[in-house]
């Protein structure tokens, strides 16, 4: 599943292929060594760890083993498992893209891009049920138990921005089936900075 999701992101946004996502995976013990004892992320299903600066950054991705990400295909996995794995792959690929270019990256951007990726991936699938889930996903409440008010506000802002941008994609490209236009816009949006994205979408 991880290789499928990685290929989809790299093809959709015209990114140079990176090392397999599996090379960055860490287990629960490795994750916990880098987190405070009271961190809410100790019980999370997906966590991206970044330590260091652009020139010397350690990167690790934790995905809960219950999803069987390495031995399961997208077709075999349930939607929650696919979306959790896709969120992790999305976070990882955008981080690597920016690190290679020594460009800044905010947590809001990470969450915004992951929400857009999840919507698009479901919306473009041939499975009609999963296409319908794409729209429901952006309106559903995320499980954010234990997070600080600052983090809760950031996730809520990312959801609002993603919903607004995905409605634009739906109305402009997906509903009229203008896929050439869609695949021209997506790489441009991906490469925008934090403030360029806010200018394009509007403030949260």
Z-matrix of the N, CA and C atoms (Angstrom, degrees):
N
C 1 1.465
C 2 1.531 1 111.30
N 3 1.334 2 116.82 1 -40.74
C 4 1.460 3 119.76 2 -177.46
C 5 1.523 4 111.78 3 -61.68
N 6 1.318 5 117.22 4 -41.37
C 7 1.465 6 119.73 5 -179.97
C 8 1.523 7 110.90 6 -67.31
N 9 1.332 8 117.35 7 -35.54
C 10 1.466 9 120.70 8 177.00
C 11 1.527 10 110.49 9 -63.26
N 12 1.321 11 116.05 10 -46.28
C 13 1.464 12 120.58 11 -178.40
C 14 1.523 13 111.42 12 -66.99
N 15 1.325 14 116.29 13 -40.49
C 16 1.461 15 120.18 14 178.08
C 17 1.525 16 110.74 15 -62.99
N 18 1.316 17 117.42 16 -44.75
C 19 1.470 18 120.84 17 179.52
C 20 1.518 19 110.85 18 -62.32
N 21 1.326 20 116.16 19 -39.99
C 22 1.465 21 119.60 20 -179.99
C 23 1.524 22 110.89 21 -62.31
N 24 1.328 23 117.48 22 -46.34
C 25 1.461 24 120.83 23 -179.74
C 26 1.523 25 110.65 24 -64.10
N 27 1.308 26 116.98 25 -45.17
C 28 1.465 27 119.74 26 -177.84
C 29 1.521 28 111.69 27 -65.38
N 30 1.318 29 117.63 28 -37.68
C 31 1.462 30 120.58 29 178.63
C 32 1.532 31 111.44 30 -73.11
N 33 1.328 32 116.55 31 -41.76
C 34 1.466 33 120.58 32 -177.58
C 35 1.516 34 111.72 33 -62.90
N 36 1.334 35 116.66 34 -41.05
C 37 1.458 36 120.65 35 -174.92
C 38 1.532 37 112.91 36 -103.64
N 39 1.324 38 116.39 37 8.09
C 40 1.466 39 122.52 38 177.84
C 41 1.534 40 111.40 39 54.82
N 42 1.312 41 114.58 40 54.15
C 43 1.455 42 121.55 41 179.49
C 44 1.520 43 110.22 42 -98.85
N 45 1.324 44 115.65 43 148.67
C 46 1.451 45 119.03 44 173.09
C 47 1.529 46 108.82 45 -67.49
N 48 1.335 47 117.81 46 136.62
C 49 1.473 48 119.95 47 -179.25
C 50 1.528 49 111.64 48 -58.49
N 51 1.331 50 114.40 49 139.45
C 52 1.463 51 121.22 50 176.48
C 53 1.521 52 109.07 51 -108.47
N 54 1.327 53 116.00 52 174.21
C 55 1.465 54 120.87 53 173.01
C 56 1.524 55 108.85 54 -57.62
N 57 1.323 56 117.95 55 152.68
C 58 1.472 57 120.26 56 -179.05
C 59 1.525 58 112.29 57 -55.16
N 60 1.322 59 115.73 58 142.31
C 61 1.458 60 121.32 59 177.95
C 62 1.527 61 110.52 60 -54.59
N 63 1.319 62 116.96 61 -36.50
C 64 1.464 63 121.09 62 -178.83
C 65 1.525 64 112.01 63 -56.20
N 66 1.337 65 117.63 64 -26.85
C 67 1.470 66 120.92 65 179.83
C 68 1.527 67 111.82 66 -67.59
N 69 1.318 68 117.33 67 -19.78
C 70 1.464 69 121.48 68 -177.22
C 71 1.532 70 112.71 69 -100.04
N 72 1.309 71 118.32 70 -2.66
C 73 1.457 72 120.59 71 -174.85
C 74 1.523 73 112.00 72 -69.08
N 75 1.324 74 115.32 73 139.85
C 76 1.458 75 122.19 74 173.72
C 77 1.523 76 108.32 75 -124.41
N 78 1.339 77 116.64 76 159.82
C 79 1.460 78 119.64 77 179.88
C 80 1.529 79 110.42 78 -96.86
N 81 1.328 80 116.25 79 -179.78
C 82 1.460 81 121.13 80 -176.14
C 83 1.536 82 111.38 81 -61.22
N 84 1.313 83 116.99 82 -42.09
C 85 1.467 84 120.19 83 -178.93
C 86 1.521 85 111.02 84 -61.95
N 87 1.326 86 117.10 85 -43.12
C 88 1.469 87 120.56 86 178.23
C 89 1.518 88 111.02 87 -63.80
N 90 1.336 89 116.19 88 -40.36
C 91 1.464 90 120.68 89 178.54
C 92 1.522 91 110.52 90 -60.85
N 93 1.314 92 116.69 91 -49.48
C 94 1.458 93 120.80 92 -174.02
C 95 1.519 94 112.41 93 -65.82
N 96 1.332 95 117.70 94 -27.35
C 97 1.463 96 119.85 95 178.13
C 98 1.527 97 112.15 96 -64.44
N 99 1.317 98 116.31 97 -22.65
C 100 1.460 99 120.32 98 -177.17
C 101 1.527 100 113.34 99 -105.04
N 102 1.324 101 117.63 100 6.67
C 103 1.467 102 121.24 101 -178.85
C 104 1.521 103 110.78 102 -118.51
N 105 1.322 104 116.05 103 149.30
C 106 1.461 105 120.38 104 172.72
C 107 1.524 106 109.59 105 -64.31
N 108 1.319 107 116.18 106 154.86
C 109 1.465 108 120.08 107 -176.62
C 110 1.525 109 112.95 108 -63.38
N 111 1.343 110 116.59 109 -27.28
C 112 1.462 111 119.48 110 -179.50
C 113 1.525 112 112.72 111 -100.18
N 114 1.332 113 117.67 112 12.37
C 115 1.469 114 120.29 113 -178.98
C 116 1.527 115 110.67 114 -68.91
N 117 1.347 116 117.91 115 131.17
C 118 1.470 117 120.53 116 177.03
C 119 1.519 118 113.11 117 -65.49
N 120 1.330 119 116.64 118 -18.03
C 121 1.459 120 120.02 119 -178.48
C 122 1.529 121 112.63 120 -75.65
N 123 1.344 122 117.34 121 -9.04
C 124 1.460 123 120.08 122 178.08
C 125 1.529 124 111.35 123 -64.30
N 126 1.343 125 116.93 124 -24.16
C 127 1.463 126 121.38 125 -179.28
C 128 1.531 127 112.35 126 -108.48
N 129 1.323 128 116.35 127 10.65
C 130 1.465 129 119.52 128 -176.90
C 131 1.526 130 111.40 129 -75.66
N 132 1.321 131 115.28 130 157.60
C 133 1.463 132 121.06 131 177.71
C 134 1.526 133 112.10 132 -86.98
N 135 1.328 134 116.25 133 -19.60
C 136 1.470 135 121.06 134 -179.33
C 137 1.516 136 108.82 135 -147.65
N 138 1.318 137 116.90 136 128.31
C 139 1.469 138 121.21 137 178.42
C 140 1.523 139 108.56 138 -144.88
N 141 1.336 140 115.81 139 132.51
C 142 1.464 141 120.87 140 172.62
C 143 1.521 142 108.09 141 -104.37
N 144 1.336 143 116.94 142 126.50
C 145 1.457 144 122.26 143 177.36
C 146 1.524 145 109.65 144 -105.79
N 147 1.314 146 115.83 145 130.77
C 148 1.467 147 122.33 146 175.13
C 149 1.520 148 107.37 147 -128.94
N 150 1.340 149 116.70 148 124.10
C 151 1.454 150 121.11 149 179.34
C 152 1.518 151 109.51 150 -132.28
N 153 1.345 152 116.12 151 130.19
C 154 1.445 153 120.02 152 179.41
C 155 1.518 154 111.25 153 109.83
N 156 1.324 155 115.33 154 -163.74
C 157 1.465 156 119.57 155 179.50
C 158 1.523 157 109.78 156 -114.77
N 159 1.327 158 115.58 157 -175.48
C 160 1.469 159 120.42 158 -173.86
C 161 1.521 160 112.39 159 -59.89
N 162 1.337 161 116.60 160 -34.10
C 163 1.458 162 119.56 161 -176.35
C 164 1.532 163 112.74 162 -83.03
N 165 1.323 164 116.76 163 -23.47
C 166 1.463 165 120.65 164 -178.29
C 167 1.522 166 108.55 165 -145.30
N 168 1.314 167 115.41 166 79.92
C 169 1.464 168 120.99 167 -174.23
C 170 1.529 169 110.35 168 -116.88
N 171 1.335 170 115.51 169 129.33
C 172 1.459 171 120.94 170 173.70
C 173 1.524 172 108.08 171 -89.90
N 174 1.318 173 115.90 172 132.65
C 175 1.461 174 121.06 173 -176.53
C 176 1.522 175 109.22 174 -125.47
N 177 1.318 176 115.88 175 130.58
C 178 1.458 177 120.52 176 176.87
C 179 1.514 178 110.51 177 -142.19
N 180 1.314 179 117.09 178 141.19
C 181 1.465 180 122.05 179 -179.74
C 182 1.527 181 109.39 180 -122.05
N 183 1.327 182 115.88 181 123.09
C 184 1.461 183 120.84 182 175.19
C 185 1.519 184 109.40 183 -102.33
N 186 1.324 185 116.73 184 128.29
C 187 1.459 186 123.49 185 172.31
C 188 1.513 187 107.32 186 -128.41
N 189 1.307 188 117.30 187 130.37
C 190 1.470 189 121.46 188 -176.07
C 191 1.531 190 110.19 189 -56.50
N 192 1.335 191 117.25 190 130.90
C 193 1.474 192 119.68 191 -177.44
C 194 1.525 193 114.49 192 -63.03
N 195 1.338 194 118.15 193 -16.46
C 196 1.462 195 119.65 194 -179.31
C 197 1.524 196 112.25 195 -63.60
N 198 1.341 197 117.00 196 -20.50
C 199 1.457 198 119.63 197 -179.69
C 200 1.528 199 112.81 198 -81.91
N 201 1.321 200 117.46 199 -15.30
C 202 1.462 201 120.25 200 179.79
C 203 1.505 202 112.42 201 54.70
N 204 1.336 203 115.75 202 44.23
C 205 1.468 204 120.77 203 -171.17
C 206 1.525 205 113.74 204 -59.19
N 207 1.326 206 116.97 205 -33.61
C 208 1.459 207 119.33 206 -175.03
C 209 1.530 208 112.56 207 -81.55
N 210 1.326 209 117.20 208 -23.55
C 211 1.458 210 119.21 209 -176.16
C 212 1.511 211 114.67 210 -113.14
N 213 1.336 212 116.52 211 10.72
C 214 1.462 213 121.74 212 -176.57
C 215 1.515 214 109.87 213 -123.28
N 216 1.325 215 116.51 214 141.86
C 217 1.468 216 120.20 215 176.01
C 218 1.519 217 109.47 216 -90.18
N 219 1.308 218 116.89 217 163.34
C 220 1.458 219 121.30 218 176.93
C 221 1.525 220 110.51 219 -58.02
N 222 1.313 221 116.92 220 -40.30
C 223 1.462 222 121.24 221 -178.54
C 224 1.524 223 111.78 222 -63.91
N 225 1.330 224 117.24 223 -31.20
C 226 1.465 225 121.53 224 -177.29
C 227 1.527 226 112.97 225 -85.38
N 228 1.321 227 117.42 226 -25.66
C 229 1.459 228 121.38 227 -173.37
C 230 1.530 229 111.31 228 -81.94
N 231 1.350 230 115.08 229 154.47
C 232 1.461 231 118.16 230 174.53
C 233 1.528 232 108.67 231 -79.24
N 234 1.329 233 115.63 232 166.69
C 235 1.462 234 119.93 233 -173.15
C 236 1.520 235 111.75 234 -62.44
N 237 1.321 236 117.77 235 -39.26
C 238 1.463 237 120.09 236 -179.63
C 239 1.521 238 110.60 237 -62.56
N 240 1.314 239 117.01 238 -42.30
C 241 1.459 240 120.18 239 178.42
C 242 1.514 241 112.22 240 -63.64
N 243 1.335 242 116.45 241 -42.31
C 244 1.466 243 120.87 242 178.78
C 245 1.524 244 110.59 243 -63.29
N 246 1.337 245 116.63 244 -44.36
C 247 1.463 246 120.18 245 -177.71
C 248 1.530 247 111.75 246 -67.56
N 249 1.330 248 117.35 247 -37.63
C 250 1.461 249 119.99 248 178.47
C 251 1.524 250 110.43 249 -66.72
N 252 1.324 251 116.63 250 -45.16
C 253 1.462 252 120.47 251 178.43
C 254 1.527 253 110.66 252 -63.99
N 255 1.330 254 116.88 253 -41.16
C 256 1.464 255 120.27 254 -179.93
C 257 1.520 256 111.31 255 -64.78
N 258 1.322 257 117.18 256 -37.52
C 259 1.463 258 119.87 257 176.99
C 260 1.524 259 110.24 258 -60.10
N 261 1.329 260 116.35 259 -44.36
C 262 1.452 261 120.09 260 179.17
C 263 1.517 262 112.63 261 -64.08
N 264 1.322 263 116.32 262 -44.79
C 265 1.469 264 120.29 263 179.63
C 266 1.530 265 110.17 264 -65.02
N 267 1.322 266 116.60 265 -39.63
C 268 1.464 267 120.90 266 178.32
C 269 1.521 268 110.70 267 -61.63
N 270 1.332 269 116.95 268 -48.13
C 271 1.463 270 120.98 269 178.27
C 272 1.530 271 111.19 270 -58.33
N 273 1.325 272 115.28 271 -45.12
C 274 1.461 273 120.33 272 -177.65
C 275 1.525 274 111.78 273 -64.13
N 276 1.332 275 116.94 274 -48.41
C 277 1.471 276 119.51 275 -175.24
C 278 1.516 277 112.41 276 -66.78
N 279 1.343 278 117.71 277 -40.04
C 280 1.460 279 118.97 278 178.65
C 281 1.526 280 110.19 279 -66.72
N 282 1.321 281 117.16 280 -39.02
C 283 1.465 282 120.59 281 178.42
C 284 1.523 283 110.78 282 -63.03
N 285 1.318 284 117.97 283 -45.84
C 286 1.464 285 121.25 284 179.68
C 287 1.522 286 111.26 285 -64.41
N 288 1.332 287 115.99 286 -39.00
C 289 1.468 288 120.68 287 178.86
C 290 1.525 289 110.53 288 -59.60
N 291 1.335 290 116.92 289 -45.40
C 292 1.459 291 120.82 290 -178.44
C 293 1.528 292 111.30 291 -73.00
N 294 1.332 293 117.17 292 -39.69
C 295 1.461 294 120.35 293 -179.72
C 296 1.529 295 111.39 294 -60.67
N 297 1.325 296 116.84 295 -42.32
C 298 1.467 297 120.50 296 -179.03
C 299 1.522 298 111.40 297 -63.21
N 300 1.324 299 116.37 298 -25.16
C 301 1.462 300 120.79 299 -178.41
C 302 1.525 301 112.15 300 -103.91
N 303 1.322 302 116.32 301 5.02
C 304 1.474 303 122.03 302 -177.84
C 305 1.528 304 110.78 303 52.85
N 306 1.334 305 115.55 304 40.03
C 307 1.462 306 121.45 305 178.83
C 308 1.529 307 109.49 306 -104.50
N 309 1.324 308 115.60 307 147.60
C 310 1.451 309 120.82 308 -179.92
C 311 1.522 310 112.41 309 -68.60
N 312 1.336 311 114.98 310 160.65
C 313 1.459 312 120.91 311 179.63
C 314 1.519 313 108.31 312 -152.36
N 315 1.324 314 116.87 313 131.21
C 316 1.460 315 120.74 314 178.13
C 317 1.524 316 110.16 315 -102.69
N 318 1.327 317 115.47 316 159.12
C 319 1.468 318 119.69 317 177.35
C 320 1.522 319 110.83 318 -65.39
N 321 1.332 320 116.93 319 -32.26
C 322 1.458 321 119.52 320 177.18
C 323 1.525 322 110.61 321 -61.52
N 324 1.333 323 116.74 322 -42.95
C 325 1.468 324 120.28 323 177.80
C 326 1.524 325 111.58 324 -60.55
N 327 1.330 326 115.50 325 -43.53
C 328 1.472 327 119.43 326 179.83
C 329 1.522 328 111.11 327 -57.61
N 330 1.342 329 115.59 328 -47.42
C 331 1.464 330 119.35 329 -177.22
C 332 1.529 331 111.57 330 -70.77
N 333 1.328 332 116.83 331 -38.53
C 334 1.462 333 120.84 332 177.45
C 335 1.527 334 110.62 333 -60.45
N 336 1.342 335 116.78 334 -48.59
C 337 1.461 336 119.86 335 -178.00
C 338 1.517 337 111.30 336 -63.96
N 339 1.329 338 117.04 337 -38.78
C 340 1.470 339 119.91 338 179.39
C 341 1.520 340 110.96 339 -63.64
N 342 1.332 341 117.58 340 -39.82
C 343 1.463 342 120.15 341 179.28
C 344 1.528 343 110.68 342 -66.69
N 345 1.328 344 116.74 343 -40.70
C 346 1.467 345 120.45 344 177.10
C 347 1.522 346 109.96 345 -63.27
N 348 1.330 347 117.08 346 -43.53
C 349 1.459 348 120.71 347 -179.61
C 350 1.526 349 111.42 348 -61.80
N 351 1.323 350 117.04 349 -42.37
C 352 1.466 351 119.94 350 -178.85
C 353 1.528 352 110.90 351 -65.23
N 354 1.322 353 116.19 352 -42.47
C 355 1.472 354 119.42 353 176.96
C 356 1.523 355 110.93 354 -60.15
N 357 1.322 356 116.40 355 -50.42
C 358 1.465 357 120.27 356 -176.14
C 359 1.522 358 112.02 357 -63.84
N 360 1.321 359 116.61 358 -42.93
C 361 1.460 360 119.77 359 -176.76
C 362 1.526 361 110.48 360 -61.04
N 363 1.328 362 116.75 361 -46.06
C 364 1.467 363 119.98 362 178.35
C 365 1.529 364 110.81 363 -68.04
N 366 1.324 365 116.03 364 -43.00
C 367 1.475 366 120.59 365 -174.66
C 368 1.529 367 111.75 366 -64.74
N 369 1.331 368 117.70 367 -30.09
C 370 1.461 369 120.97 368 -176.74
C 371 1.529 370 113.18 369 -92.94
N 372 1.326 371 117.56 370 1.09
C 373 1.458 372 119.96 371 -179.44
C 374 1.524 373 110.18 372 -76.05
N 375 1.338 374 117.71 373 151.09
C 376 1.462 375 120.28 374 178.38
C 377 1.521 376 113.12 375 -71.83
N 378 1.330 377 116.69 376 -20.25
C 379 1.456 378 122.21 377 -179.48
C 380 1.531 379 109.62 378 -71.99
N 381 1.343 380 116.62 379 115.87
C 382 1.462 381 120.62 380 -175.44
C 383 1.523 382 112.50 381 -62.54
N 384 1.335 383 117.12 382 -36.18
C 385 1.457 384 120.27 383 -179.78
C 386 1.524 385 110.77 384 -64.34
N 387 1.313 386 116.58 385 -41.58
C 388 1.459 387 118.67 386 179.53
C 389 1.525 388 111.49 387 -72.24
N 390 1.320 389 118.05 388 -30.77
C 391 1.469 390 119.34 389 174.71
C 392 1.524 391 110.06 390 -62.45
N 393 1.326 392 116.92 391 -39.69
C 394 1.463 393 120.65 392 178.61
C 395 1.531 394 110.83 393 -66.67
N 396 1.319 395 116.80 394 -33.57
C 397 1.464 396 120.36 395 179.23
C 398 1.517 397 111.87 396 -67.35
N 399 1.312 398 117.81 397 -24.11
C 400 1.469 399 120.85 398 -179.06
C 401 1.522 400 110.50 399 -57.22
N 402 1.317 401 117.07 400 -46.65
C 403 1.459 402 120.30 401 -178.32
C 404 1.523 403 111.32 402 -72.77
N 405 1.328 404 117.30 403 -37.12
C 406 1.457 405 120.01 404 178.85
C 407 1.516 406 111.38 405 -65.36
N 408 1.324 407 115.91 406 -33.35
C 409 1.458 408 120.14 407 -177.16
C 410 1.529 409 112.02 408 -58.62
N 411 1.327 410 117.29 409 -44.85
C 412 1.461 411 120.39 410 -176.79
C 413 1.522 412 112.61 411 -68.22
N 414 1.320 413 117.07 412 -19.31
C 415 1.463 414 120.92 413 -179.78
C 416 1.517 415 112.51 414 -98.38
N 417 1.326 416 116.95 415 -8.61
C 418 1.463 417 120.72 416 -177.50
C 419 1.520 418 110.60 417 -81.82
N 420 1.325 419 115.51 418 157.81
C 421 1.456 420 121.21 419 178.67
C 422 1.526 421 109.47 420 -84.90
N 423 1.321 422 116.40 421 131.55
C 424 1.461 423 120.48 422 176.73
C 425 1.524 424 109.55 423 -80.31
N 426 1.326 425 116.83 424 151.99
C 427 1.463 426 121.93 425 176.81
C 428 1.529 427 108.38 426 -83.75
N 429 1.326 428 116.22 427 100.31
C 430 1.459 429 121.05 428 -174.43
C 431 1.525 430 111.43 429 -120.63
N 432 1.298 431 116.06 430 29.75
C 433 1.457 432 121.95 431 -176.33
C 434 1.528 433 111.18 432 -60.10
N 435 1.336 434 115.29 433 132.81
C 436 1.456 435 120.54 434 174.78
C 437 1.515 436 114.83 435 91.32
N 438 1.320 437 118.29 436 -6.43
C 439 1.468 438 119.81 437 -177.98
C 440 1.532 439 110.93 438 -81.06
N 441 1.315 440 115.26 439 156.31
C 442 1.460 441 120.56 440 177.91
C 443 1.518 442 110.20 441 -70.07
N 444 1.344 443 116.01 442 164.55
C 445 1.460 444 120.26 443 178.29
C 446 1.518 445 110.80 444 -60.46
N 447 1.339 446 117.35 445 -37.86
C 448 1.460 447 120.80 446 178.65
C 449 1.521 448 111.58 447 -61.14
N 450 1.321 449 116.65 448 -45.08
C 451 1.464 450 120.25 449 179.07
C 452 1.518 451 112.04 450 -68.42
N 453 1.329 452 116.65 451 -39.00
C 454 1.464 453 120.35 452 177.54
C 455 1.527 454 110.60 453 -60.83
N 456 1.326 455 115.61 454 -44.01
C 457 1.468 456 119.75 455 179.81
C 458 1.527 457 110.87 456 -64.04
N 459 1.339 458 116.52 457 -38.89
C 460 1.466 459 119.92 458 179.82
C 461 1.524 460 111.29 459 -65.51
N 462 1.330 461 117.33 460 -44.47
C 463 1.462 462 120.11 461 178.15
C 464 1.528 463 110.76 462 -62.86
N 465 1.331 464 116.98 463 -40.50
C 466 1.461 465 120.30 464 179.75
C 467 1.526 466 110.57 465 -64.63
N 468 1.331 467 116.85 466 -41.19
C 469 1.468 468 120.86 467 178.30
C 470 1.520 469 110.62 468 -64.14
N 471 1.332 470 116.96 469 -41.58
C 472 1.466 471 120.53 470 179.18
C 473 1.524 472 110.63 471 -62.71
N 474 1.325 473 116.86 472 -40.48
C 475 1.467 474 120.14 473 178.12
C 476 1.532 475 111.13 474 -63.64
N 477 1.322 476 116.92 475 -43.13
C 478 1.466 477 119.80 476 -179.75
C 479 1.530 478 110.81 477 -63.57
N 480 1.330 479 116.18 478 -45.07
C 481 1.463 480 120.12 479 179.29
C 482 1.522 481 111.36 480 -63.69
N 483 1.327 482 116.33 481 -43.82
C 484 1.459 483 120.07 482 -179.95
C 485 1.515 484 111.33 483 -63.59
N 486 1.325 485 116.65 484 -41.33
C 487 1.467 486 120.19 485 179.19
C 488 1.525 487 110.50 486 -60.80
N 489 1.321 488 116.26 487 -43.61
C 490 1.467 489 120.70 488 -179.64
C 491 1.530 490 110.84 489 -64.73
N 492 1.336 491 115.83 490 -44.55
C 493 1.463 492 119.02 491 -178.23
C 494 1.526 493 111.24 492 -69.28
N 495 1.320 494 117.36 493 -39.22
C 496 1.469 495 119.89 494 -179.14
C 497 1.523 496 111.56 495 -69.24
N 498 1.326 497 117.65 496 -32.31
C 499 1.468 498 119.69 497 173.34
C 500 1.528 499 110.05 498 -62.94
N 501 1.336 500 116.04 499 -38.97
C 502 1.471 501 120.23 500 175.51
C 503 1.529 502 110.58 501 -61.73
N 504 1.334 503 117.22 502 -44.81
C 505 1.464 504 119.91 503 178.87
C 506 1.524 505 111.04 504 -63.39
N 507 1.316 506 116.15 505 -40.55
C 508 1.467 507 120.59 506 -179.54
C 509 1.520 508 110.86 507 -62.76
N 510 1.316 509 116.60 508 -49.77
C 511 1.458 510 121.00 509 -174.96
C 512 1.532 511 112.21 510 -72.57
N 513 1.316 512 117.08 511 -36.85
C 514 1.458 513 121.12 512 -174.21
C 515 1.520 514 113.28 513 -84.90
N 516 1.334 515 116.75 514 -36.47
C 517 1.465 516 119.81 515 -171.78
C 518 1.533 517 114.48 516 -123.76
N 519 1.322 518 117.33 517 -46.36
C 520 1.466 519 119.45 518 -170.34
C 521 1.529 520 112.40 519 -74.31
N 522 1.333 521 117.50 520 -48.83
C 523 1.469 522 119.65 521 -179.94
C 524 1.528 523 111.90 522 -61.20
N 525 1.341 524 119.12 523 -46.47
C 526 1.476 525 119.65 524 177.61
C 527 1.530 526 113.25 525 -80.99
N 528 1.348 527 116.82 526 2.05
C 529 1.476 528 122.71 527 178.22
C 530 1.536 529 111.68 528 58.50
N 531 1.328 530 114.16 529 44.24
C 532 1.462 531 120.75 530 177.38
C 533 1.532 532 108.38 531 -95.23
N 534 1.332 533 115.37 532 73.68
C 535 1.463 534 119.33 533 -171.93
C 536 1.523 535 112.78 534 -74.91
N 537 1.316 536 117.74 535 -27.79
C 538 1.462 537 119.11 536 175.61
C 539 1.524 538 109.99 537 -61.21
N 540 1.318 539 116.03 538 -44.73
C 541 1.458 540 120.55 539 178.39
C 542 1.519 541 111.83 540 -65.16
N 543 1.319 542 116.33 541 -40.05
C 544 1.463 543 121.01 542 179.22
C 545 1.527 544 111.14 543 -59.18
N 546 1.337 545 115.89 544 -47.56
C 547 1.459 546 119.03 545 -175.90
C 548 1.527 547 113.28 546 -79.47
N 549 1.326 548 116.40 547 -5.36
C 550 1.466 549 119.16 548 167.58
C 551 1.530 550 110.64 549 -86.01
N 552 1.328 551 115.69 550 -38.66
C 553 1.468 552 119.00 551 -177.48
C 554 1.520 553 112.71 552 -72.42
N 555 1.328 554 117.62 553 -41.67
C 556 1.463 555 120.03 554 -171.51
C 557 1.531 556 113.89 555 -58.70
N 558 1.349 557 120.26 556 -46.49
C 559 1.472 558 118.64 557 178.02
C 560 1.524 559 112.79 558 -62.55
N 561 1.331 560 116.84 559 -33.28
C 562 1.463 561 119.66 560 178.89
C 563 1.527 562 110.49 561 -67.35
N 564 1.326 563 116.10 562 -44.54
C 565 1.463 564 120.19 563 179.90
C 566 1.523 565 110.14 564 -62.82
N 567 1.312 566 116.94 565 -41.37
C 568 1.461 567 122.10 566 -177.49
C 569 1.527 568 111.20 567 -58.63
N 570 1.312 569 116.81 568 -35.36
C 571 1.459 570 121.89 569 -174.96
C 572 1.521 571 113.40 570 -90.74
N 573 1.319 572 117.66 571 -1.18
C 574 1.460 573 120.35 572 176.47
C 575 1.522 574 110.50 573 -70.09
N 576 1.326 575 116.15 574 152.34
C 577 1.459 576 121.63 575 174.73
C 578 1.534 577 109.47 576 -79.11
N 579 1.311 578 114.48 577 173.27
C 580 1.471 579 120.99 578 177.41
C 581 1.525 580 110.94 579 -50.57
N 582 1.333 581 116.00 580 -53.05
C 583 1.456 582 119.59 581 -174.60
C 584 1.523 583 112.42 582 -72.19
N 585 1.309 584 117.31 583 -32.32
C 586 1.475 585 119.71 584 175.50
C 587 1.523 586 110.65 585 -63.69
N 588 1.309 587 116.67 586 -38.29
C 589 1.473 588 119.38 587 178.52
C 590 1.523 589 110.94 588 -67.19
N 591 1.328 590 116.40 589 -41.11
C 592 1.462 591 118.91 590 178.32
C 593 1.530 592 110.87 591 -65.44
N 594 1.325 593 117.16 592 -36.40
C 595 1.460 594 119.61 593 176.95
C 596 1.520 595 111.10 594 -65.94
N 597 1.335 596 116.66 595 -36.29
C 598 1.467 597 121.27 596 -178.61
C 599 1.532 598 111.27 597 -73.31
N 600 1.331 599 116.57 598 -39.72
C 601 1.467 600 120.11 599 -174.04
C 602 1.526 601 111.46 600 -95.24
N 603 1.323 602 117.76 601 -34.08
C 604 1.448 603 122.68 602 -172.42
C 605 1.524 604 109.09 603 109.97
N 606 1.319 605 117.40 604 161.32
C 607 1.456 606 121.01 605 -179.83
C 608 1.524 607 110.37 606 -67.72
N 609 1.345 608 116.84 607 150.93
C 610 1.473 609 119.60 608 179.41
C 611 1.521 610 111.72 609 -59.15
